[in-house]
Every structure is written in C-alpha cells, then in structure tokens.
Amino acid sequence: MKKDISFWKTLLPTVAAFFLLAASVTLFTYRLLSNRAYREKWKDYNDCGLA
C-alpha cells in the first residue's frame, strides 16, 4: 500500500509536467502559424502604403 502511494506521488507530477510542456509547445506553434498567416494576409497592403 505504501509503495502504491509513492508510485502515484511520483507519476502524477511527471504527467502534469509533460502535459504542461505539450500544451506550451502547442500554443507556441499555434501562435507562430497564426502570426505567419496574419503577416501573409496583410503583406500586399504594406507594399502599397495603406498600413
């Protein structure tokens, strides 16, 4: 019983850290792609001086 509790005390923080890392990488990638699409959309307007 004591060994089972120790296992969960080790596993849960590890899983939580992995989840936070995966969420951070996903958010970073989403923001990167979103900003790239935004810049691509307005690129022609920057060239003509309207922006």
Secondary structure, DSSP 8 states (H G I E B T S, - for coil): -HHHHHHHHHHHHHHHHHHHHHHHHHHHHHHHHHHHHHHHHHHHHHHHT--
